Every structure is written in C-alpha cells, then in structure tokens.
Amino acid sequence: KDVTVDLGGKDLFIVEDIVDTGHTLAYLLRLLGARQPASLTTCTLVHKPTRRQVDVHLDYVGFEIPDKWVVGYGLDYGDHYRTLPYIGYVEPPA
C-alpha cells in the first residue's frame, strides 16, 4: 500500500530490519525520493555486506553480519523463530 499523505518537504526516515541484496531499499529510495522530501535517511538493524547487489547508502547500521540466515526480533525462517528476543542464525537444510 502506498502512503496517502504528501511527503514533499518532509524529513523521511526509512527503518529496515535487514539489508541483504539492497534491492528493496533501493526501490524505496527511488520511490520516496521522487516525492521530493526535505531529507531521506536510512537505518537498518542488520546488514549483510557480502550479499549486497545494489549500491545503497546506509546512514545507520546496527550490526554487520556474515551471510547466514538470521532469525529473531521479527526475522523468521519459514514463519518460525520470529518472536525470539534475540538475533540468532539457523542452518537451512541442504
């Protein structure tokens, strides 16, 4: 669903749970940037720099992690582990 308010001249702050390839954040930056905000700031809890396929600027990064499947704090694997009160990783089956 798209936003229903005029974003022109407003300060926007995008908060991502995880930046993996960067495609989602790049899309959001293009979409929201076209609305002519006063500023556009990015923040992610978790960043996997080795998986990055698209160059996007990250203003704030909580943690840089290796290329592992992480779960907890809303991140899930097959709809499981989303409610863990910490970030951990799982080894997907081969």
All heavy atoms as an XYZ file, in Angstrom:
747
protein
N       0.836     -1.166      0.000
C       0.000      0.000      0.000
C       0.881      1.228      0.000
O       1.854      1.316      0.727
C      -0.894     -0.007      1.241
C      -1.821      1.170      1.293
C      -2.763      1.010      2.455
C      -3.759      2.074      2.672
N      -3.695      3.336      2.183
N       0.549      2.168     -0.797
C       1.313      3.408     -0.881
C       0.879      4.363      0.232
O      -0.210      4.226      0.796
C       1.072      4.058     -2.251
C       2.157      5.060     -2.612
O       3.023      5.338     -1.762
O       2.124      5.568     -3.748
N       1.706      5.314      0.544
C       1.342      6.310      1.549
C       0.286      7.254      0.978
O       0.220      7.461     -0.235
C       2.574      7.118      2.024
C       3.533      6.229      2.764
C       3.258      7.796      0.873
N      -0.530      7.797      1.855
C      -1.634      8.648      1.403
C      -1.433     10.113      1.761
O      -2.334     10.914      1.555
C      -2.963      8.162      2.009
O      -2.846      8.181      3.434
C      -3.298      6.758      1.521
N      -0.277     10.466      2.300
C      -0.001     11.859      2.637
C       1.070     12.415      1.708
O       1.880     11.670      1.160
C       0.453     12.019      4.111
C      -0.643     11.599      5.061
C       1.707     11.233      4.378
N       1.076     13.717      1.541
C       2.088     14.382      0.718
C       3.419     14.364      1.475
O       3.506     14.864      2.595
C       1.646     15.813      0.434
C       2.647     16.580     -0.407
O       3.553     15.952     -0.998
O       2.523     17.817     -0.471
N       4.447     13.785      0.877
C       5.746     13.676      1.528
C       6.682     14.817      1.153
O       7.789     14.910      1.681
C       6.394     12.336      1.175
C       5.602     11.096      1.579
C       6.312      9.839      1.120
C       5.359     11.072      3.069
N       6.259     15.658      0.235
C       7.092     16.775     -0.208
C       7.482     17.670      0.954
O       6.642     18.078      1.744
N       8.785     17.938      1.056
C       9.285     18.827      2.082
C       9.384     18.230      3.473
O       9.782     18.903      4.422
N       9.058     16.945      3.623
C       9.108     16.298      4.942
C      10.427     15.538      5.104
O      11.045     15.117      4.128
C       7.937     15.333      5.094
C       6.610     16.009      4.926
C       5.615     15.422      5.858
C       4.378     16.112      5.828
N       3.382     16.542      5.574
N      10.849     15.369      6.335
C      12.024     14.558      6.643
C      11.578     13.110      6.786
O      10.753     12.804      7.644
C      12.674     15.039      7.937
C      13.225     16.448      7.813
O      13.962     16.705      6.844
O      12.909     17.280      8.680
N      12.116     12.228      5.940
C      11.723     10.819      5.955
C      12.847      9.971      6.526
O      14.022     10.208      6.259
C      11.386     10.335      4.555
C      10.310     11.101      3.802
C      10.069     10.470      2.444
C       9.033     11.180      4.605
N      12.472      8.968      7.298
C      13.410      8.067      7.942
C      12.950      6.642      7.649
O      11.910      6.218      8.146
C      13.414      8.339      9.454
C      14.558      7.728     10.199
C      15.794      8.345     10.224
C      14.394      6.547     10.889
C      16.851      7.796     10.928
C      15.437      5.979     11.596
C      16.674      6.615     11.618
N      13.693      5.913      6.829
C      13.350      4.533      6.474
C      14.061      3.605      7.453
O      15.280      3.650      7.592
C      13.785      4.188      5.040
C      13.089      5.084      4.027
C      13.520      2.715      4.736
C      13.602      4.905      2.610
N      13.279      2.756      8.118
C      13.837      1.786      9.058
C      13.617      0.393      8.474
O      12.486     -0.024      8.267
C      13.167      1.892     10.446
C      13.746      0.858     11.393
C      13.328      3.301     11.007
N      14.713     -0.304      8.211
C      14.676     -1.660      7.660
C      15.116     -2.649      8.721
O      16.004     -2.339      9.524
C      15.637     -1.769      6.471
C      15.041     -1.381      5.145
C      14.260     -2.511      4.527
O      13.556     -3.238      5.254
O      14.341     -2.661      3.318
N      14.534     -3.847      8.701
C      15.002     -4.874      9.617
C      16.349     -5.419      9.151
O      17.272     -5.570      9.931
C      13.974     -5.995      9.785
C      13.520     -6.616      8.468
O      13.935     -6.151      7.383
O      12.725     -7.567      8.522
N      16.459     -5.705      7.837
C      17.684     -6.289      7.299
C      17.910     -5.789      5.878
O      16.969     -5.670      5.104
C      17.626     -7.836      7.347
C      18.953     -8.455      6.923
C      16.465     -8.372      6.526
C      19.057     -9.939      7.221
N      19.152     -5.475      5.571
C      19.531     -5.161      4.199
C      20.423     -6.292      3.731
O      21.495     -6.523      4.271
C      20.254     -3.801      4.078
C      20.745     -3.575      2.658
C      19.319     -2.674      4.496
N      19.924     -7.014      2.741
C      20.609     -8.178      2.204
C      21.166     -7.791      0.829
O      22.293     -7.324      0.733
C      19.598     -9.327      2.123
C      20.228    -10.691      1.972
O      21.238    -10.807      1.272
O      19.693    -11.654      2.531
N      20.375     -7.929     -0.210
C      20.835     -7.566     -1.562
C      20.789     -6.061     -1.800
O      21.510     -5.544     -2.635
C      19.974     -8.246     -2.645
O      18.635     -7.774     -2.528
C      20.026     -9.763     -2.520
N      19.904     -5.368     -1.088
C      19.756     -3.927     -1.264
C      18.657     -3.536     -2.224
O      18.332     -2.354     -2.357
N      18.045     -4.510     -2.912
C      17.027     -4.198     -3.913
C      15.794     -3.509     -3.314
O      15.289     -2.541     -3.873
C      16.601     -5.458     -4.672
C      17.628     -5.943     -5.631
N      17.887     -5.315     -6.829
C      18.478     -6.989     -5.561
C      18.844     -5.954     -7.467
N      19.231     -6.972     -6.716
N      15.314     -3.990     -2.182
C      14.120     -3.389     -1.573
C      14.391     -1.949     -1.158
O      13.599     -1.049     -1.453
C      13.659     -4.208     -0.349
O      13.366     -5.538     -0.778
C      12.437     -3.585      0.296
N      15.505     -1.721     -0.501
C      15.827     -0.371     -0.055
C      16.066      0.557     -1.241
O      15.627      1.711     -1.229
C      17.035     -0.386      0.874
C      17.372      0.930      1.535
C      16.182      1.486      2.311
C      18.575      0.771      2.443
N      16.720      0.079     -2.284
C      16.937      0.904     -3.483
C      15.598      1.312     -4.094
O      15.416      2.469     -4.506
C      17.783      0.151     -4.503
N      14.652      0.392     -4.144
C      13.311      0.700     -4.656
C      12.640      1.779     -3.813
O      12.086      2.740     -4.338
C      12.456     -0.574     -4.684
C      11.012     -0.306     -5.001
C      10.607     -0.061     -6.309
C      10.057     -0.272     -3.987
C       9.280      0.210     -6.590
C       8.733     -0.004     -4.265
C       8.349      0.239     -5.567
O       7.034      0.516     -5.854
N      12.685      1.608     -2.494
C      12.060      2.591     -1.603
C      12.717      3.960     -1.733
O      12.027      4.987     -1.726
C      12.142      2.115     -0.155
C      11.225      0.975      0.225
C      11.547      0.491      1.635
C       9.771      1.390      0.112
N      14.036      3.997     -1.852
C      14.727      5.280     -2.002
C      14.323      5.981     -3.300
O      14.119      7.196     -3.311
C      16.238      5.075     -1.940
C      16.793      4.729     -0.557
C      18.235      4.271     -0.655
C      16.646      5.915      0.375
N      14.190      5.221     -4.387
C      13.727      5.810     -5.660
C      12.299      6.310     -5.538
O      11.978      7.430     -5.929
C      13.820      4.794     -6.797
C      15.181      4.620     -7.401
C      15.149      3.823     -8.706
N      14.422      2.560     -8.616
C      14.944      1.416     -8.193
N      16.200      1.360     -7.802
N      14.224      0.316     -8.158
N      11.418      5.464     -4.999
C      10.003      5.794     -4.875
C       9.789      7.017     -3.987
O       9.101      7.966     -4.370
C       9.235      4.598     -4.309
C       7.741      4.794     -4.101
C       7.026      4.759     -5.440
C       7.191      3.723     -3.177
N      10.376      6.997     -2.808
C      10.175      8.090     -1.872
C      10.972      9.338     -2.254
O      10.522     10.458     -2.039
C      10.522      7.638     -0.453
C       9.657      6.502      0.079
C      10.167      6.035      1.434
C       8.196      6.903      0.151
N      12.141      9.141     -2.839
C      12.945     10.279     -3.286
C      12.248     11.088     -4.364
O      12.410     12.314     -4.453
N      11.446     10.428     -5.187
C      10.699     11.120     -6.248
C       9.606     12.021     -5.674
O       9.098     12.887     -6.371
C      10.080     10.094     -7.196
N       9.271     11.841     -4.411
C       8.226     12.658     -3.765
C       8.799     13.961     -3.205
O       8.122     14.693     -2.531
C       7.542     11.864     -2.644
C       7.146     10.454     -3.034
C       5.771     10.384     -3.631
N       5.479      9.074     -4.172
C       4.816      8.117     -3.556
N       4.362      8.292     -2.347
N       4.590      6.979     -4.156
N      10.076     14.198     -3.430
C      10.780     15.419     -3.040
C      10.734     15.704     -1.540
O      10.309     16.783     -1.113
C      10.264     16.614     -3.842
C      10.454     16.419     -5.318
C       9.921     17.567     -6.148
O       9.075     18.326     -5.702
N      10.426     17.683     -7.351
N      11.189     14.747     -0.740
C      11.240     15.016      0.694
C      12.371     16.000      1.016
O      13.298     16.160      0.218
C      11.546     13.639      1.298
C      12.315     12.933      0.232
C      11.709     13.415     -1.070
N      12.302     16.619      2.177
C      13.376     17.514      2.618
C      14.647     16.712      2.875
O      15.754     17.164      2.571
C      12.948     18.264      3.874
N      14.491     15.524      3.440
C      15.627     14.628      3.667
C      15.129     13.189      3.647
O      13.944     12.930      3.843
C      16.308     14.937      5.006
O      15.451     14.631      6.085
N      16.061     12.280      3.402
C      15.735     10.861      3.325
C      16.879     10.099      3.991
O      17.980     10.032      3.454
C      15.560     10.445      1.865
C      14.994      9.084      1.534
C      13.715      8.795      2.299
C      14.732      8.985      0.044
N      16.622      9.563      5.175
C      17.639      8.897      5.982
C      17.308      7.415      6.071
O      16.143      7.036      6.133
C      17.671      9.514      7.403
O      17.864     10.917      7.278
C      18.782      8.927      8.241
N      18.359      6.573      6.080
C      18.155      5.134      6.147
C      18.777      4.553      7.410
O      19.809      5.010      7.881
C      18.769      4.418      4.928
O      20.175      4.694      4.893
C      18.121      4.857      3.634
N      18.121      3.520      7.926
C      18.592      2.828      9.120
C      18.243      1.347      8.971
O      17.154      1.013      8.535
C      17.894      3.415     10.344
S      18.240      2.553     11.869
N      19.181      0.482      9.320
C      18.895     -0.950      9.314
C      19.454     -1.582     10.582
O      20.509     -1.182     11.073
C      19.470     -1.659      8.076
O      19.056     -3.028      8.084
C      20.982     -1.604      8.017
N      18.723     -2.549     11.109
C      19.204     -3.273     12.275
C      20.355     -4.188     11.878
O      21.385     -4.231     12.539
C      18.071     -4.088     12.900
C      18.452     -4.959     14.088
C      18.983     -4.119     15.242
C      17.275     -5.811     14.529
N      20.181     -4.920     10.764
C      21.160     -5.921     10.343
C      21.525     -5.696      8.881
O      20.658     -5.463      8.041
C      20.587     -7.350     10.526
C      21.587     -8.393     10.089
C      20.165     -7.589     11.962
N      22.814     -5.783      8.568
C      23.311     -5.600      7.206
C      24.264     -6.738      6.856
O      25.143     -7.075      7.643
C      24.056     -4.251      7.122
C      24.722     -4.018      5.820
N      25.989     -3.533      5.726
C      24.286     -4.187      4.553
C      26.325     -3.415      4.460
N      25.301     -3.811      3.724
N      24.031     -7.342      5.676
C      24.909     -8.392      5.167
C      25.696     -7.819      3.984
O      25.278     -7.940      2.827
C      24.094     -9.587      4.668
C      23.399    -10.374      5.739
C      22.714    -11.568      5.087
C      21.864    -12.338      6.041
N      21.189    -13.459      5.374
N      26.836     -7.205      4.218
C      27.555     -6.554      3.116
C      28.008     -7.501      2.010
O      28.081     -7.100      0.848
C      28.747     -5.883      3.796
C      28.843     -6.480      5.140
C      27.504     -7.036      5.491
N      28.273     -8.772      2.323
C      28.738     -9.697      1.283
C      27.630    -10.100      0.322
O      27.914    -10.633     -0.750
C      29.350    -10.971      1.907
O      28.360    -11.630      2.708
C      30.568    -10.632      2.756
N      26.368     -9.857      0.672
C      25.233    -10.205     -0.193
C      24.772     -9.035     -1.062
O      23.927     -9.201     -1.924
C      24.052    -10.660      0.665
C      24.304    -11.904      1.451
C      23.898    -13.134      0.735
N      22.488    -13.046      0.419
C      21.927    -13.669     -0.603
N      22.639    -14.429     -1.389
N      20.643    -13.548     -0.839
N      25.308     -7.864     -0.832
C      24.833     -6.646     -1.488
C      25.007     -6.742     -2.999
O      26.070     -7.049     -3.504
C      25.602     -5.449     -0.952
C      25.074     -4.128     -1.444
C      23.870     -3.646     -0.688
N      24.191     -3.067      0.579
C      24.686     -1.850      0.711
N      24.872     -1.088     -0.324
N      24.979     -1.404      1.892
N      23.925     -6.476     -3.738
C      23.932     -6.451     -5.205
C      23.710     -5.048     -5.748
O      24.005     -4.783     -6.897
C      22.840     -7.377     -5.748
C      23.045     -8.824     -5.409
C      21.888     -9.690     -5.874
O      20.898     -9.216     -6.434
N      21.993    -10.981     -5.625
N      23.136     -4.175     -4.920
C      22.795     -2.813     -5.326
C      23.462     -1.847     -4.356
O      23.431     -2.062     -3.141
C      21.256     -2.606     -5.296
C      20.891     -1.190     -5.676
C      20.567     -3.599     -6.212
N      24.058     -0.798     -4.885
C      24.711      0.188     -4.035
C      23.680      1.141     -3.450
O      23.076      1.923     -4.173
C      25.754      0.961     -4.846
C      26.564      1.898     -3.984
O      26.762      1.593     -2.791
O      26.994      2.946     -4.502
N      23.427      1.027     -2.157
C      22.525      1.938     -1.450
C      23.267      2.491     -0.239
O      24.069      1.789      0.387
C      21.207      1.268     -0.996
C      20.337      0.918     -2.171
C      21.464      0.058     -0.148
N      22.989      3.743      0.069
C      23.635      4.380      1.212
C      22.876      4.042      2.489
O      21.651      4.171      2.543
C      23.671      5.900      1.019
C      24.247      6.617      2.192
N      25.595      6.600      2.470
C      23.655      7.330      3.172
C      25.812      7.292      3.574
N      24.647      7.742      4.023
N      23.602      3.605      3.504
C      23.023      3.309      4.812
C      23.562      4.333      5.804
O      24.768      4.388      6.045
C      23.381      1.897      5.258
C      22.921      0.772      4.344
C      23.503     -0.554      4.802
C      21.409      0.717      4.308
N      22.670      5.144      6.353
C      23.103      6.148      7.324
C      23.408      5.532      8.682
O      24.350      5.937      9.356
C      22.022      7.228      7.472
C      21.845      8.016      6.182
O      22.793      8.724      5.791
O      20.766      7.910      5.569
N      22.595      4.584      9.095
C      22.773      3.949     10.397
C      22.659      2.433     10.249
O      21.720      1.945      9.624
C      21.705      4.427     11.385
C      21.738      5.912     11.613
C      20.854      6.748     10.928
C      22.649      6.475     12.504
C      20.888      8.119     11.127
C      22.682      7.848     12.702
C      21.799      8.662     12.014
O      21.833     10.013     12.207
N      23.624      1.706     10.828
C      23.635      0.241     10.781
C      23.822     -0.278     12.198
O      24.778      0.116     12.890
C      24.776     -0.282      9.878
C      24.849     -1.800      9.919
C      24.596      0.202      8.448
N      22.910     -1.150     12.626
C      23.041     -1.751     13.952
C      24.183     -2.748     13.993
O      25.121     -2.614     14.775
N      24.116     -3.776     13.117
C      25.112     -4.834     13.094
C      25.408     -5.244     11.658
O      24.497     -5.377     10.854
C      24.606     -6.092     13.828
C      24.178     -5.837     15.238
C      22.848     -5.605     15.532
C      25.103     -5.845     16.266
C      22.441     -5.374     16.833
C      24.701     -5.616     17.570
C      23.373     -5.373     17.853
N      26.681     -5.477     11.349
C      27.067     -6.140     10.107
C      27.293     -7.599     10.443
O      27.941     -7.909     11.449
C      28.326     -5.517      9.511
C      28.073     -4.178      8.893
C      29.236     -3.678      8.056
O      30.297     -4.349      7.993
O      29.079     -2.610      7.467
N      26.726     -8.481      9.603
C      26.798     -9.908      9.901
C      27.273    -10.669      8.671
O      27.164    -10.176      7.537
C      25.431    -10.462     10.359
C      24.375    -10.312      9.251
C      24.986     -9.784     11.644
C      23.088    -11.060      9.521
N      27.766    -11.896      8.856
C      28.125    -12.731      7.710
C      26.873    -13.242      7.008
O      25.754    -13.030      7.473
C      28.920    -13.875      8.342
C      28.459    -13.936      9.751
C      28.064    -12.533     10.132
N      27.072    -13.909      5.906
C      25.965    -14.426      5.100
C      25.380    -15.680      5.751
O      25.678    -16.799      5.353
C      26.445    -14.713      3.675
C      25.316    -15.141      2.775
O      24.148    -14.924      3.138
O      25.591    -15.692      1.691
N      24.565    -15.465      6.773
C      23.855    -16.548      7.458
C      22.388    -16.155      7.547
O      22.052    -14.976      7.493
C      24.415    -16.771      8.856
C      25.838    -17.286      8.847
C      26.252    -17.705     10.227
C      27.643    -18.257     10.245
N      27.733    -19.659      9.957
N      21.512    -17.136      7.674
C      20.077    -16.869      7.798
C      19.793    -16.503      9.252
O      19.952    -17.324     10.147
C      19.249    -18.086      7.401
C      17.840    -17.693      7.161
C      16.895    -17.408      8.119
C      17.209    -17.481      5.920
N      15.719    -17.034      7.536
C      15.886    -17.080      6.168
C      17.632    -17.592      4.602
C      14.983    -16.796      5.166
C      16.727    -17.319      3.606
C      15.418    -16.922      3.885
N      19.408    -15.253      9.482
C      19.183    -14.792     10.851
C      17.702    -14.791     11.202
O      16.843    -14.611     10.336
C      19.795    -13.396     11.088
C      21.306    -13.470     11.084
C      19.305    -12.385     10.084
N      17.435    -15.009     12.485
C      16.068    -15.068     12.999
C      15.990    -14.288     14.310
O      16.999    -14.014     14.943
C      15.621    -16.530     13.235
C      15.545    -17.308     11.944
C      16.556    -17.235     14.220
N      14.772    -13.955     14.694
C      14.529    -13.241     15.934
C      14.202    -11.781     15.671
O      14.481    -11.261     14.596
N      13.584    -11.125     16.637
C      13.181     -9.718     16.510
C      12.406     -9.454     15.220
O      12.625     -8.458     14.540
C      14.379     -8.779     16.596
C      14.834     -8.510     17.996
C      16.113     -8.866     18.398
C      13.999     -7.906     18.919
C      16.539     -8.632     19.692
C      14.411     -7.656     20.212
C      15.683     -8.021     20.591
O      16.098     -7.778     21.869
N      11.526    -10.369     14.860
C      10.701    -10.190     13.664
C      11.244    -10.890     12.433
O      10.534    -11.060     11.450
N      12.490    -11.295     12.437
C      13.075    -12.030     11.309
C      12.745    -13.506     11.498
O      12.857    -14.043     12.597
C      14.592    -11.832     11.276
C      15.069    -10.391     11.166
C      16.550    -10.297     11.505
C      14.808     -9.859      9.772
N      12.340    -14.172     10.400
C      11.907    -15.561     10.563
C      12.528    -16.483      9.527
O      13.119    -16.043      8.544
C      10.378    -15.646     10.459
C       9.887    -15.447      9.042
O       9.957    -14.308      8.537
O       9.447    -16.428      8.422
N      12.364    -17.755      9.783
C      12.706    -18.803      8.828
C      11.481    -19.701      8.721
O      11.120    -20.364      9.697
C      13.925    -19.615      9.286
C      14.248    -20.743      8.349
C      14.830    -20.488      7.116
C      13.940    -22.053      8.675
C      15.109    -21.516      6.238
C      14.211    -23.090      7.805
C      14.795    -22.815      6.589
O      15.066    -23.832      5.701
N      10.814    -19.666      7.589
C       9.619    -20.479      7.383
C       8.538    -20.197      8.405
O       7.907    -21.127      8.905
N       8.336    -18.934      8.736
C       7.343    -18.497      9.732
C       7.644    -18.991     11.142
O       6.753    -19.045     11.985
C       5.924    -18.906      9.322
C       5.419    -18.106      8.136
O       5.803    -16.924      8.021
O       4.652    -18.656      7.335
N       8.874    -19.343     11.428
C       9.280    -19.762     12.769
C      10.355    -18.817     13.297
O      11.062    -18.169     12.525
C       9.833    -21.188     12.759
C       8.836    -22.214     12.339
N       7.802    -22.634     13.155
C       8.687    -22.890     11.178
C       7.076    -23.527     12.512
N       7.591    -23.699     11.306
N      10.487    -18.765     14.596
C      11.541    -18.040     15.310
C      11.395    -16.511     15.291
O      12.244    -15.801     15.803
C      12.940    -18.393     14.776
C      13.170    -19.866     14.606
C      13.332    -20.409     13.335
C      13.216    -20.714     15.698
C      13.545    -21.768     13.169
C      13.424    -22.072     15.544
C      13.587    -22.592     14.264
O      13.796    -23.926     14.106
N      10.329    -15.989     14.725
C      10.128    -14.549     14.597
C      10.098    -13.838     15.958
O      10.530    -12.710     16.087
C       8.826    -14.283     13.848
C       8.495    -12.850     13.620
C       7.164    -12.685     12.903
N       7.072    -13.416     11.671
C       7.483    -12.979     10.476
N       8.011    -11.797     10.382
N       7.344    -13.724      9.412
N       9.583    -14.511     16.978
C       9.387    -13.859     18.275
C      10.544    -14.050     19.249
O      10.419    -13.684     20.420
C       8.088    -14.364     18.931
O       8.192    -15.780     19.114
C       6.874    -14.041     18.063
N      11.653    -14.587     18.791
C      12.801    -14.720     19.687
C      13.223    -13.338     20.184
O      13.239    -12.380     19.407
C      13.982    -15.381     18.966
C      13.832    -16.850     18.598
C      15.025    -17.316     17.769
C      13.683    -17.697     19.846
N      13.607    -13.211     21.450
C      14.011    -11.914     21.979
C      15.490    -11.597     21.731
O      16.096    -10.799     22.433
C      13.721    -12.055     23.476
C      13.944    -13.501     23.749
C      13.473    -14.214     22.496
N      16.066    -12.246     20.758
C      17.452    -12.021     20.377
C      17.589    -12.369     18.896
O      16.690    -12.936     18.280
C      18.404    -12.888     21.215
C      18.100    -14.365     21.150
C      18.604    -15.172     20.114
C      17.272    -14.961     22.108
C      18.280    -16.511     20.044
C      16.957    -16.309     22.041
C      17.467    -17.069     21.014
O      17.156    -18.397     20.947
N      18.731    -12.033     18.302
C      19.007    -12.401     16.912
C      19.968    -13.582     16.936
O      21.012    -13.529     17.578
C      19.620    -11.229     16.123
C      18.605    -10.105     16.006
C      20.061    -11.690     14.726
C      19.133     -8.873     15.316
N      19.557    -14.635     16.227
C      20.392    -15.822     16.111
C      20.402    -16.242     14.652
O      19.848    -15.570     13.792
N      21.029    -17.350     14.364
C      21.009    -17.851     12.992
C      20.652    -19.324     12.966
O      20.813    -20.019     13.961
C      22.332    -17.566     12.265
C      23.492    -18.428     12.678
C      23.780    -19.605     12.004
C      24.306    -18.051     13.728
C      24.842    -20.398     12.384
C      25.394    -18.839     14.113
C      25.643    -19.999     13.429
O      26.692    -20.793     13.809
N      20.114    -19.749     11.820
C      19.771    -21.145     11.612
C      20.504    -21.641     10.389
O      20.837    -20.877      9.489
C      18.244    -21.352     11.441
C      17.500    -20.992     12.699
C      17.704    -20.566     10.275
N      20.754    -22.916     10.365
C      21.347    -23.575      9.204
C      20.218    -24.219      8.413
O      19.667    -25.232      8.858
C      22.368    -24.636      9.629
C      23.586    -24.083     10.331
C      24.529    -23.348      9.387
O      24.441    -23.537      8.159
O      25.339    -22.570      9.906
N      19.816    -23.633      7.276
C      18.764    -24.251      6.469
C      19.196    -25.640      5.996
O      20.384    -25.882      5.800
C      18.600    -23.304      5.280
C      19.211    -22.018      5.726
C      20.292    -22.380      6.703
N      18.238    -26.550      5.826
C      18.590    -27.879      5.328
C      19.233    -27.797      3.943
O      18.902    -26.917      3.151
C      17.250    -28.623      5.250
C      16.227    -27.717      5.792
C      16.830    -26.382      6.050
N      20.145    -28.703      3.679
C      20.887    -28.707      2.394
C      19.979    -29.008      1.233
O      18.990    -29.603      1.270
C      22.015    -29.708      2.434
